[in-house]
Amino acid sequence: MIQRGLSGVRHGAAFRRCAFALLASAFSLLGPSACITPPPSGISLSPVRKPVATGPFWWGISTSSYQNEDRAEEPSSPNYFQTDWDIYARQGHAPARGDFATRSWTHFERDLHALKALDVNHYRFSIEWARVEPKPGVFNQAAIDHYVKMARELKASGIEPVVTLWHFTFPDWLYHDGNARKANYLDPRILPAWRNYVTRMVTALRPYVRVFVPENEPNGQLQLAYLAGHFPPGKLLAIGSYKKAMRVSVAMFRDAADIVHRSRPDAIVMGIYALPHWRRNWFEDPTGAVFNTTWRLNCDHLDQVHDVCDLIGVNYYFVQDAAIVRFLTHRGEIGWRYTQLGWEIDAEGLHDVLCRTYRRYGIPLVVTENGLATVSEQKKIRYLREHINQMRRAMADGVDVRGYFPWTLVDNYEWREGWRANFGLTYLQPGDQELTIGTSGKWFAEFVRSHPLP
């Protein structure tokens, strides 16, 4: 996960600073005339792709490597690795994750047992690039084999693996301690290194994996990293770096899609994007400039790669007014309409986002992340039920939706929010580190069993 335009930003002054910076950046990037006009409702698909067969409806669960995996390597080991997030947290820009997370690397069998109990038929997990390539050009074959073992055991259990090749984190050797001119996307080594890494992983996984995700939420990550100063390298209004990083990210996505399709002809490439629901505020935004800008930011990356996507993944969590005054005065509201993180809950927003996205691209969709941070299991059940109902409403309206994945398997590290967000359908027992299925997880499992969708 996380997140999604402005949604992961802390409340109060930090939120307002980042929100204002992002909107100011957007205006400067797009220009006033582009902002006042809405993005086109549909774009020409070229080439027209063949219909993709996905089988029965995908009921799944989504996770990510950095948020769940323990490091499982001693500093003295040649396979010891760090990511840009480890350095970023050590520099005091984010809460430290620690070396153990939810121990999903060394306790995968435990996670698999929980997935079976949840009765899902798909599981989305990600590869930690730094683990696979701890030093430039040096690959950890044992780590590659472990990921292959995970995919093989999922398949043997009747659960289809969905593999994300990049979920927010870069190896530390690409980070340069946050130097925005060199870090991550802007390291001149990144494209050949990325192609080598992706080729190795796809080749190893292709006997067991058909569905690959090149990048998780590149649109939100780029905005938070270079415009809002929130993700590594933590740059505020670095518009030039943002544009350069966008070009590299698009090239990475397209290279990965090409490698996947050449490696396995029946493979499915899915682009996954942060798509919050921006609500028009007619009084504060009479020209629609802010509203149109926010929707353009939803689409700016996907517009450049949709033609190599077989599916589009929609990560949806919240609704927010698209208005400068609202951004500047937002605080972490509490109550039944808000999550632990102050995000406003709006199930109908998912219907709108699904309809808009399908109308724009004409590509089948999967709800790849949807969840609620709360300690109330009943509130979580209500959230899931209402959002699934809105997904089904979109399907009844003609939107081609192929699957639904709640976020997430177990309460985990939530980036700048640390460990304070309770999204999991299961939770860790503090002593033996076993997973206990929560009431919401039991509800979801029963719902999946009783609602097989076409």
C-alpha positions in Angstrom: 0.0 0.0 0.0 0.2 3.3 0.8 -0.9 5.9 -0.6 -2.8 7.6 -2.7 -2.2 11.1 -3.6 -2.5 13.0 -0.4 -4.1 10.3 1.7 -1.1 9.1 3.6 0.0 12.6 4.7 -0.2 13.2 8.4 -2.9 15.5 9.8 -2.5 19.2 10.8 0.3 21.4 9.5 2.2 18.7 7.7 -1.0 17.7 5.8 -1.7 21.3 4.8 1.8 21.9 3.6 1.9 18.8 1.5 -1.6 19.3 0.1 -0.9 22.9 -0.9 2.4 21.9 -2.4 0.9 19.2 -4.5 -1.9 21.4 -5.8 0.5 24.2 -6.5 2.8 21.8 -8.3 0.0 20.5 -10.4 -1.1 23.9 -11.5 2.5 24.7 -12.6 2.9 21.3 -14.3 -0.4 21.4 -16.2 -1.0 25.1 -16.7 -4.1 27.0 -16.0 -5.9 26.2 -19.2 -5.3 22.5 -18.9 -6.6 22.6 -15.3 -9.8 24.4 -16.2 -10.7 21.9 -18.9 -11.6 18.4 -17.7 -9.5 15.4 -18.9 -11.1 13.6 -21.9 -13.6 11.0 -20.8 -12.1 8.3 -23.1 -8.8 7.9 -24.9 -8.0 5.9 -28.0 -6.6 2.4 -27.2 -3.7 1.5 -29.5 -3.2 -1.3 -30.2 -6.5 -2.9 -29.4 -5.8 -5.8 -27.1 -7.5 -9.2 -27.3 -10.0 -9.9 -24.6 -8.2 -11.3 -21.6 -9.5 -14.5 -19.9 -9.3 -14.4 -16.2 -11.5 -17.3 -15.1 -13.8 -17.1 -12.1 -14.1 -13.9 -10.1 -10.9 -13.0 -8.2 -11.5 -12.8 -4.4 -8.1 -12.0 -3.1 -5.9 -10.3 -0.5 -3.2 -7.7 -1.2 0.1 -7.2 0.8 3.6 -5.7 0.1 7.1 -6.9 0.8 8.5 -4.0 2.9 5.3 -3.7 5.0 5.4 -7.4 5.9 8.7 -9.2 5.4 11.3 -9.6 8.1 14.8 -8.9 6.9 16.1 -12.3 7.8 19.7 -11.4 7.1 22.5 -10.4 9.6 24.6 -7.3 8.8 27.6 -9.5 8.4 25.9 -11.6 5.6 26.9 -10.9 2.0 23.1 -10.9 1.3 22.3 -8.2 3.9 20.3 -5.4 2.2 18.7 -2.1 2.9 16.2 0.0 1.0 15.7 3.7 0.5 13.0 3.5 3.2 15.4 2.1 5.7 17.7 5.1 5.1 14.8 7.6 5.0 13.6 6.4 8.4 17.1 6.3 9.9 17.4 10.0 8.9 14.3 10.7 10.9 11.9 11.3 8.1 9.6 8.4 8.9 9.0 5.9 11.8 11.4 3.0 11.8 9.9 -0.3 10.6 12.4 -2.5 12.4 13.9 -5.8 11.1 11.0 -8.1 11.8 7.8 -6.4 10.4 5.1 -9.2 10.5 7.7 -11.9 9.8 6.1 -12.9 6.6 9.4 -13.9 5.0 10.3 -16.6 7.5 6.7 -17.4 8.4 5.1 -17.7 4.9 3.5 -21.1 5.8 1.7 -19.3 8.6 0.4 -16.6 6.1 -0.6 -19.3 3.7 -2.6 -21.1 6.4 -4.5 -17.8 7.0 -5.1 -17.3 3.3 -6.7 -20.7 3.1 -8.9 -19.9 6.1 -10.0 -16.7 4.4 -11.0 -18.8 1.4 -9.5 -16.5 -1.3 -8.5 -17.7 -4.7 -5.8 -15.0 -5.4 -3.0 -13.5 -3.3 -1.0 -10.4 -4.3 2.4 -10.1 -2.9 5.5 -8.1 -4.0 9.2 -8.8 -4.6 11.7 -6.8 -2.6 14.2 -5.7 -5.2 16.9 -5.0 -2.6 16.6 -8.5 -1.2 17.0 -10.0 -4.6 19.9 -7.7 -5.6 21.5 -6.4 -2.4 24.5 -5.0 -4.3 24.6 -3.8 -7.9 24.8 -6.8 -10.2 25.0 -9.2 -7.3 21.9 -11.5 -7.0 20.7 -13.5 -4.1 19.7 -16.8 -5.7 18.3 -18.1 -2.3 15.9 -15.2 -2.2 14.8 -15.7 -5.7 14.2 -19.4 -4.9 12.2 -18.5 -1.9 9.9 -16.2 -3.9 9.4 -19.1 -6.4 8.6 -21.4 -3.5 6.0 -19.0 -2.3 4.3 -18.9 -5.7 4.5 -22.7 -6.1 3.0 -23.4 -2.7 0.2 -20.9 -3.4 -0.6 -22.6 -6.7 -0.6 -26.0 -5.0 -3.1 -24.6 -2.5 -5.5 -23.4 -5.2 -4.5 -19.8 -4.8 -3.3 -17.8 -7.8 -0.2 -15.7 -7.1 -0.3 -12.1 -8.3 3.2 -10.7 -8.2 4.1 -7.0 -7.9 7.6 -6.4 -9.1 8.0 -3.0 -7.4 6.0 -1.7 -4.4 7.5 1.7 -3.4 11.0 0.6 -2.3 14.3 0.8 -4.1 17.7 -0.8 -3.2 19.8 1.5 -1.1 22.5 1.5 -3.8 20.2 3.5 -6.0 19.3 6.0 -3.3 22.4 8.2 -2.8 21.2 9.3 0.6 18.3 11.2 -0.9 20.2 13.3 -3.4 17.2 14.2 -5.6 19.4 14.6 -8.7 20.6 11.0 -8.4 18.2 9.0 -6.2 16.2 6.1 -7.4 14.6 6.9 -10.8 17.3 9.4 -11.5 20.3 7.1 -11.1 21.6 6.5 -14.6 22.0 2.8 -13.8 18.3 2.2 -13.1 16.9 1.2 -16.5 19.5 -1.5 -17.3 19.4 -2.7 -13.7 15.6 -2.8 -13.7 15.5 -4.8 -16.9 18.0 -7.3 -15.6 16.1 -7.7 -12.3 12.7 -8.0 -13.9 14.1 -10.6 -16.5 15.5 -12.7 -13.7 12.4 -12.6 -11.6 9.9 -13.2 -14.4 12.0 -16.1 -15.8 12.1 -17.7 -12.4 8.4 -17.2 -11.6 6.8 -17.8 -14.9 6.1 -21.6 -14.3 3.8 -20.6 -11.5 2.8 -16.9 -12.0 0.7 -15.6 -14.8 -0.3 -12.2 -13.4 2.4 -9.6 -13.0 2.2 -6.0 -11.8 5.2 -3.9 -12.9 4.7 -1.1 -10.4 2.3 -0.4 -7.5 0.7 3.1 -7.5 3.5 4.9 -9.4 1.2 7.9 -9.8 0.8 8.4 -6.0 4.4 7.5 -5.2 5.8 10.1 -7.7 3.6 12.8 -6.3 4.5 12.1 -2.7 8.3 11.7 -3.5 8.8 14.8 -5.6 5.9 17.2 -5.1 4.7 16.7 -1.5 8.0 15.9 0.2 6.5 12.8 1.9 8.1 9.7 0.4 11.9 9.3 -0.4 13.7 11.3 -1.5 11.3 13.7 0.3 11.4 16.6 -2.1 9.0 19.5 -2.1 7.9 21.1 -5.4 10.8 19.4 -7.2 9.0 19.8 -10.5 11.9 19.1 -12.8 12.8 15.9 -10.9 9.2 14.9 -10.9 9.0 15.2 -14.7 12.2 13.2 -15.2 11.2 10.6 -12.7 7.8 10.2 -14.4 9.5 9.5 -17.7 11.8 6.9 -16.2 8.9 5.2 -14.3 6.9 5.0 -17.5 9.9 3.5 -19.3 10.3 1.0 -16.4 6.7 0.0 -16.6 6.7 -0.5 -20.4 10.0 -2.4 -20.3 8.6 -4.8 -17.6 5.4 -5.3 -19.6 7.4 -6.2 -22.7 9.6 -8.7 -20.7 6.5 -10.3 -19.2 4.6 -10.7 -22.4 7.7 -12.0 -24.3 8.6 -14.4 -21.4 5.1 -15.9 -21.1 2.7 -15.3 -24.0 -0.4 -15.9 -21.9 0.7 -13.6 -19.1 -1.4 -10.8 -17.8 0.1 -7.4 -17.1 -1.9 -5.3 -14.6 -1.2 -1.7 -13.9 -2.2 -0.7 -10.3 -3.1 2.9 -9.5 -4.1 5.0 -6.5 -7.5 6.4 -7.5 -9.2 8.3 -4.7 -12.5 9.9 -5.4 -12.2 13.7 -5.7 -15.4 15.4 -4.9 -16.3 18.7 -6.8 -16.8 21.7 -4.5 -18.7 24.1 -6.7 -18.6 27.0 -4.2 -14.8 26.9 -3.6 -13.8 25.7 -7.0 -16.3 27.4 -9.5 -14.1 26.9 -12.6 -13.4 23.3 -11.8 -9.6 23.9 -12.0 -8.7 22.1 -8.7 -11.2 19.3 -9.4 -9.8 18.7 -12.9 -6.3 18.9 -11.7 -6.8 16.2 -9.1 -8.4 13.9 -11.6 -5.5 14.5 -14.1 -3.1 13.5 -11.4 -5.0 10.3 -11.0 -4.4 9.5 -14.7 -1.1 11.1 -15.7 1.0 7.9 -15.5 -1.7 5.4 -16.6 -2.4 7.5 -19.8 1.2 6.6 -20.9 1.1 2.9 -20.3 -2.5 1.8 -20.6 -1.8 0.3 -24.1 0.4 -2.4 -22.6 -2.0 -3.3 -19.7 -4.3 -6.3 -19.9 -6.0 -5.2 -16.6 -6.1 -2.1 -14.5 -6.0 -2.4 -10.7 -7.9 0.3 -8.8 -6.7 1.1 -5.2 -9.5 3.0 -3.5 -9.9 4.1 0.1 -11.5 7.5 0.5 -13.2 10.6 -0.8 -12.0 14.2 -0.4 -13.2 17.6 -1.6 -11.0 18.9 -4.4 -10.7 22.5 -3.1 -7.8 24.6 -1.9 -9.6 25.8 1.2 -10.4 22.2 2.1 -6.8 21.1 1.7 -5.5 24.0 3.8 -8.0 23.4 6.7 -8.1 19.6 6.7 -7.6 17.9 10.1 -7.8 14.4 11.2 -11.6 14.1 11.7 -13.0 11.4 13.9 -16.3 9.6 13.9 -18.1 6.9 12.1 -17.5 8.5 8.7 -13.7 8.6 9.1 -10.9 6.1 9.5 -8.1 6.0 12.1 -6.1 8.1 9.7 -8.8 10.8 9.2 -9.8 9.6 5.7 -13.4 10.2 4.8 -15.4 7.0 4.0 -17.6 7.1 0.9 -18.5 3.7 -0.6 -20.3 5.4 -3.5 -17.1 7.0 -4.5 -15.8 3.5 -5.5 -18.7 3.2 -8.0 -17.8 6.6 -9.5 -14.1 5.8 -9.7 -14.8 2.4 -11.4 -17.2 4.0 -13.9 -14.8 6.8 -14.7 -11.8 4.5 -15.1 -13.6 2.0 -17.3 -15.1 4.7 -19.4 -11.7 6.3 -19.9 -9.7 3.2 -20.8 -12.1 0.4 -21.7 -9.9 -2.2 -20.0 -11.2 -4.7 -17.5 -10.7 -3.6 -13.8 -9.8 -5.3 -10.6 -10.3 -3.6 -7.2 -6.7 -4.4 -6.0 -6.8 -2.5 -2.6 -9.8 -1.4 -0.5 -9.8 -1.3 3.2 -10.3 0.5 6.5 -7.9 1.5 9.3 -9.9 0.9 12.5 -9.9 -1.1 15.7 -13.6 -1.7 15.3 -14.2 -5.0 13.5 -17.9 -4.2 13.0 -17.0 -0.9 11.3 -14.5 -2.8 9.1 -17.3 -5.3 8.1 -19.6 -2.5 7.3 -17.0 -0.8 5.1 -16.2 -4.0 3.2 -19.9 -4.8 2.7 -20.8 -1.4 1.4 -17.8 -1.1 -0.9 -18.4 -4.5 -2.4 -22.0 -3.5 -3.0 -20.9 -0.4 -4.8 -18.5 -2.6 -6.9 -21.4 -4.8 -7.8 -23.5 -1.8 -8.7 -20.8 -0.7 -11.1 -20.8 -4.2 -12.6 -24.6 -4.0 -13.1 -24.0 -0.6 -14.8 -21.7 -2.4 -17.4 -18.3 -2.0 -15.8 -16.1 -5.1 -16.4 -14.7 -5.8 -12.9 -12.8 -9.1 -12.5 -11.8 -9.1 -8.9 -11.8 -7.6 -5.4 -8.8 -7.6 -3.0 -9.1 -6.1 0.5 -6.1 -4.4 2.1 -4.7 -6.3 3.9 -3.8 -9.7 5.4 -2.4 -8.5 8.7 -1.9 -5.2 10.5 1.4 -4.0 9.3 3.9 -1.1 8.8 2.0 1.8 7.2 4.9 4.0 5.8 4.8 7.4 7.4 2.1 6.3 9.7 4.3 3.6 11.2 2.3 0.9 13.1 -0.7 3.0 14.0 -3.2 1.9 11.3 -5.2 -1.3 11.8 -6.1 -2.6 8.3 -5.6 -6.3 8.7 -8.3 -9.0 8.4 -6.0 -10.9 10.8 -3.8 -9.8 13.7 -0.5 -11.0 15.2 -0.4 -12.8 18.5 2.5 -10.9 20.3 4.0 -14.0 21.8 4.1 -16.8 19.3 3.6 -14.5 16.3 0.7 -16.6 15.0 -2.1 -15.0 13.0 -5.6 -14.9 14.5 -8.5 -14.3 12.0 -10.5 -11.2 13.1 -14.3 -11.0 13.0 -13.9 -9.0 9.8 -11.8 -11.8 8.3 -14.4 -14.4 9.2 -17.1 -12.3 7.7 -15.1 -11.9 4.5 -14.4 -15.6 4.2 -18.1 -16.4 4.6 -19.0 -13.7 2.1 -16.6 -15.1 -0.5 -18.0 -18.7 0.0 -21.6 -17.5 -0.4 -21.1 -15.0 -3.2 -19.4 -16.5 -6.2 -19.5 -13.8 -8.9 -19.5 -14.6 -12.6 
